[in-house]
Amino acid sequence: MRIEAIYDQGRLSFLSPIKLRHERLNVIVEIPEGEIEEGAAATELDEYARQMINTLDSIRLPPPLFERPERVTAEQHERLAAFNTADDR
C-alpha cells in the first residue's frame, strides 16, 4: 500500500489518518534525489554504527580467554594455586 507522509526531523507524519496493526514495522521510503545531502551525516552514522556494532559484539561474543602473564608474582601464584585446589573439591 502506498501512503503519503511528511518527514519532519526524523519522524514520519501521515497525511491521512491510519491505524497500523503493529507498533513497529519495516517500510520503504522514496526520497527525491535532490533532498539527500552527501557528507557529514554519513560520517556521523558510520561512527554511530561502529559503536553499536562494538556494543552488540561485546554482548554476543564470549570474553577473551585468560592469558597468563609471562612473569607470575608470588601473590598471583598463591591465588592460582588456591583456585586450582578449589576445583578439586
Buried (B, 14 or more C-beta within 10 A) or exposed (E): EEEEBEEEEEEEEEEEEEEEEEEEEEEEEEEEEEEEEEEEEEEEEEEEEEEEEEEEEEEEEEEEEEEEEEEEEEEEEEEEEEEEEEEEE
